[in-house]
Amino acid sequence: MTALRGTHVIGGEDSALGTVTFHATAPSTGAALEPAYVEATAAEIERAVTLADSCVESLAALAPRQIAALLDGIAAEIEALKEELIERAALETALPVERLRGERARTTNQLRLFAGLVRDGSWKETRIDGALPDRLPVRRPDLRRTMIPIGPVAVWAASNFPLAFSVAGGDTASALAAGCPVIVKAHPGHPGTSELTGRAVAQAIAASGLPAGIFSLLQGASPEVSLDLVRHPKIAAGAFTGSLRAGRALFDAAAVRKAPIAFFAEMGSVNPVFILNEALTERGETIADGLFQSVTLGVGQFCTCPGLAVAVEGRTLEQFARTLRGRFQRGAPGAMLTAPIARTYREAAERIGSIPGVTASAADRGAVRSLEGVPTLFEVSDGIFLEHEELRHEIFGPATVLVRCESAARMLEIGRCLEGSLTATIHGTRYDLEANRPLLAVLARKAGRLIFDGFPTGVEVCTSMQHGGPYPATSDSRFTSVGTAAIQRFSRPVCFQDCPVEFLPPELQALSK
Amino acid sequence: MTALRGTHVIGGEDSALGTVTFHATAPSTGAALEPAYVEATAAEIERAVTLADSCVESLAALAPRQIAALLDGIAAEIEALKEELIERAALETALPVERLRGERARTTNQLRLFAGLVRDGSWKETRIDGALPDRLPVRRPDLRRTMIPIGPVAVWAASNFPLAFSVAGGDTASALAAGCPVIVKAHPGHPGTSELTGRAVAQAIAASGLPAGIFSLLQGASPEVSLDLVRHPKIAAGAFTGSLRAGRALFDAAAVRKAPIAFFAEMGSVNPVFILNEALTERGETIADGLFQSVTLGVGQFCTCPGLAVAVEGRTLEQFARTLRGRFQRGAPGAMLTAPIARTYREAAERIGSIPGVTASAADRGAVRSLEGVPTLFEVSDGIFLEHEELRHEIFGPATVLVRCESAARMLEIGRCLEGSLTATIHGTRYDLEANRPLLAVLARKAGRLIFDGFPTGVEVCTSMQHGGPYPATSDSRFTSVGTAAIQRFSRPVCFQDCPVEFLPPELQALSK
């Protein structure tokens, strides 16, 4: 059992120069958890970034197999933490142990997936235009393009995936895979889980013989740590998963820098589910069950939680709504990740429930503890929905808004008025889909992933995944934070013109002219 | 001969609702050119964007061959303008007729290159992860990824390429190729050339039977037109080529929108040229000739103009500098594109020349007209260069700064202190390159294209070109504005999960599971 030290890990070494401290809270009891963690100081941020910057050229010069071996090594070190990691994560997040074991597998699989991607090398999409010495009016030079690392990457860990979107999660894995040094700002909701993981990463780096400065872990609960980090001139890109408010604040800070940097923020998403008529008639009960499961999975704390369901009024919708209401009225409250998340959810639910014309269905809240979230179904007419813009925003937690439309035309109108989402889902028979082609075209404009006859929770980590959609779902819909394409965020193309072959990057040497 | 009308072209129709007018100026005489052009009004911007937005879904549903045919049609319409286009462009820009004919060929070749890319379809990089129905703990769904158009794109034309980076230039061609409607803000330096080209585009659209709203051309000389356009909520992306000041202002406006959008600005670039010792000894004379040609080409008004040359002190550098001085002292002044460009160049040259320790070599300025730029060589020691940050910024015009370093170590230090550039050039023998590997690694961090034993002017339009570098060269170094990869700016990935085959985009239907 490793004793937690409450420190940052900066280039492989412990550091705790600051004086301001914070504790994690156990969501299931509300108790503060030892040890105390220290806010990173400006000097510590400076040191972590300077170290990272000093490694850029040596990291860029590594053979792919060396980076791949590091990623595999990190996965192995995480597994070597065994149940200690799971127990601490469960304590800090109140997520079930089984879920955390699954998330650990996802995290290590993800690291190994990127190791394979790096070994394969084809993600660099090398291109060549050979010299044409006799072309008129001028010769064409030899031009070859590959991808190089963008530079030091700052990663902000998410609260809701203490392993897979945290210290050694998808952002860190894809940035390291691209050959970038990484500085992780840990989430204050699970600093102990972060420390354990951060030490595992540092351990793998030490074993690999690579420079220790390619990874640092900074703890902090104050916005200043995050702002100092994103503003540092040597940070080349940022990746964030969290709330719209925090993500936008960091995006704004990145954009107003003297030299702006790319900032990939995954923020709020309503993930609308459109249920078409024949599907509603044929399997309304099944859809209601699936929707309830998806909304309440992990106490609704998934970025792909379906926060909106849309269908056309009629007898079958009435039956569907009745079933769904029953599910929510019997739904059990669950401990949420942090006190601010629980408070924000409660306030949002109260605000939505108090809009005239909105009805709410939920279990009795009498016995609910302050850190618990109560599954809640809101129902609303299309007219009320269109009038109240706040109904279009994400409620982070186990709630969904069922919009009852008077016609398919109104359903299309609702599709058009939505903001961007990570996902959009359609339940429909072939006949339904054929009759609603314009709706499909509209939803493609609103989301990064279109799901048919399923539910948005459960994001596959694979080559064709797109986990990124129009704002505010993410700050740049052209990129994904899940799946192998996530590596594209952290590299940029360089074209070599008439470069002697022995000075070309290896992947360009092999190309025949 | 088409009479110029002085109007905008909004969805195929003339419009001139405004009251504020401006005229182009003939740089060779300083005379105002008829007709007067009207600044676009807020209502006209609104109409152009609304029309564009209304076409998004129908444009996205087109077969690739329809878009390809449109691009080919635009090329043919531009050619049909014959010498009228060349004559007006020469009048408005003072660029030589032969250069403009070459630029027209580049423009039409570029349109046809994108037509070919669209027909080929492989740029969408489709990906598939087939369903795994028996996988545990849960089945893997069928996941397929393709690219869809990002939405209406606003394009800001450049002053220095009135055809190839203007109304039907690379930004417009690549945005249309991606399936996006385009609104071009014409450059006020060549409104007549823009009107002719804009009508050619509208003509090709009319002949193709596609909706007229997919293209509009707005005229304007005031910042308000540009700001209104970039702030419009229905604009999904912007592309700009021009000055750092204007580009950054529009980038900032794009970033502070309620929903920020990607804004691709190609701005200032110093394009450093490093000349290593053996190369200097072996072919200093040839390099001096080539450098002078590259600096003064088109009166230095290329984004890839080499504004900085760096070499180590010694007898061969002294000989090189003497040769170069001679070239610049005999260099002929040339009419610059616009009065503001000529004034900014003159002021920058005076400012640089007055830094203590900087020496300037140029022809006598006595007889120079106000719109002319005089080729100027500045020489400076490494120490002075490192002290004065303004020496690191682009001077837009026929000037270059020769930095004489006391050692190779200082040359490396200079490489490290540079801002981002579109290009970096190295002249060196195999021995030189081997001895300066760290310099190569540093320059790769600073530029999008590394040129060996050549000069940066002359940008090939091909698949492996990278015309984009770290800030301030461009606002996003991960993208290019020249070459086929430019299309990636205007599309985004969408993943289809368990979509019935007949509702998949055609390029995903063909994939086997």
Boltz contact constraints between the chains, C-beta under 6 A:
constraints:
  - contact:
      token1: [A, 57]
      token2: [B, 441]
      max_distance: 6.0
  - contact:
      token1: [A, 127]
      token2: [B, 463]
      max_distance: 6.0
  - contact:
      token1: [A, 127]
      token2: [B, 464]
      max_distance: 6.0
  - contact:
      token1: [A, 128]
      token2: [B, 464]
      max_distance: 6.0
  - contact:
      token1: [A, 129]
      token2: [B, 462]
      max_distance: 6.0
  - contact:
      token1: [A, 129]
      token2: [B, 464]
      max_distance: 6.0
  - contact:
      token1: [A, 143]
      token2: [B, 460]
      max_distance: 6.0
  - contact:
      token1: [A, 143]
      token2: [B, 464]
      max_distance: 6.0
  - contact:
      token1: [A, 144]
      token2: [B, 464]
      max_distance: 6.0
  - contact:
      token1: [A, 145]
      token2: [B, 464]
      max_distance: 6.0
  - contact:
      token1: [A, 145]
      token2: [B, 466]
      max_distance: 6.0
  - contact:
      token1: [A, 148]
      token2: [B, 444]
      max_distance: 6.0
  - contact:
      token1: [A, 255]
      token2: [B, 255]
      max_distance: 6.0
  - contact:
      token1: [A, 259]
      token2: [B, 471]
      max_distance: 6.0
  - contact:
      token1: [A, 433]
      token2: [B, 503]
      max_distance: 6.0
  - contact:
      token1: [A, 441]
      token2: [B, 57]
      max_distance: 6.0
  - contact:
      token1: [A, 444]
      token2: [B, 148]
      max_distance: 6.0
  - contact:
      token1: [A, 444]
      token2: [B, 494]
      max_distance: 6.0
  - contact:
      token1: [A, 449]
      token2: [B, 495]
      max_distance: 6.0
  - contact:
      token1: [A, 450]
      token2: [B, 496]
      max_distance: 6.0
  - contact:
      token1: [A, 451]
      token2: [B, 497]
      max_distance: 6.0
  - contact:
      token1: [A, 452]
      token2: [B, 498]
      max_distance: 6.0
  - contact:
      token1: [A, 452]
      token2: [B, 499]
      max_distance: 6.0
  - contact:
      token1: [A, 454]
      token2: [B, 498]
      max_distance: 6.0
  - contact:
      token1: [A, 462]
      token2: [B, 129]
      max_distance: 6.0
  - contact:
      token1: [A, 463]
      token2: [B, 127]
      max_distance: 6.0
  - contact:
      token1: [A, 464]
      token2: [B, 127]
      max_distance: 6.0
  - contact:
      token1: [A, 464]
      token2: [B, 128]
      max_distance: 6.0
  - contact:
      token1: [A, 464]
      token2: [B, 129]
      max_distance: 6.0
  - contact:
      token1: [A, 464]
      token2: [B, 143]
      max_distance: 6.0
  - contact:
      token1: [A, 464]
      token2: [B, 144]
      max_distance: 6.0
  - contact:
      token1: [A, 464]
      token2: [B, 145]
      max_distance: 6.0
  - contact:
      token1: [A, 464]
      token2: [B, 495]
      max_distance: 6.0
  - contact:
      token1: [A, 465]
      token2: [B, 495]
      max_distance: 6.0
  - contact:
      token1: [A, 466]
      token2: [B, 145]
      max_distance: 6.0
  - contact:
      token1: [A, 466]
      token2: [B, 493]
      max_distance: 6.0
  - contact:
      token1: [A, 466]
      token2: [B, 495]
      max_distance: 6.0
  - contact:
      token1: [A, 471]
      token2: [B, 259]
      max_distance: 6.0
  - contact:
      token1: [A, 477]
      token2: [B, 492]
      max_distance: 6.0
  - contact:
      token1: [A, 478]
      token2: [B, 492]
      max_distance: 6.0
  - contact:
      token1: [A, 492]
      token2: [B, 477]
      max_distance: 6.0
  - contact:
      token1: [A, 492]
      token2: [B, 478]
      max_distance: 6.0
  - contact:
      token1: [A, 493]
      token2: [B, 466]
      max_distance: 6.0
  - contact:
      token1: [A, 494]
      token2: [B, 444]
      max_distance: 6.0
  - contact:
      token1: [A, 495]
      token2: [B, 449]
      max_distance: 6.0
  - contact:
      token1: [A, 495]
      token2: [B, 464]
      max_distance: 6.0
  - contact:
      token1: [A, 495]
      token2: [B, 465]
      max_distance: 6.0
  - contact:
      token1: [A, 495]
      token2: [B, 466]
      max_distance: 6.0
  - contact:
      token1: [A, 496]
      token2: [B, 450]
      max_distance: 6.0
  - contact:
      token1: [A, 497]
      token2: [B, 451]
      max_distance: 6.0
  - contact:
      token1: [A, 498]
      token2: [B, 452]
      max_distance: 6.0
  - contact:
      token1: [A, 498]
      token2: [B, 454]
      max_distance: 6.0
  - contact:
      token1: [A, 499]
      token2: [B, 452]
      max_distance: 6.0
  - contact:
      token1: [A, 503]
      token2: [B, 433]
      max_distance: 6.0
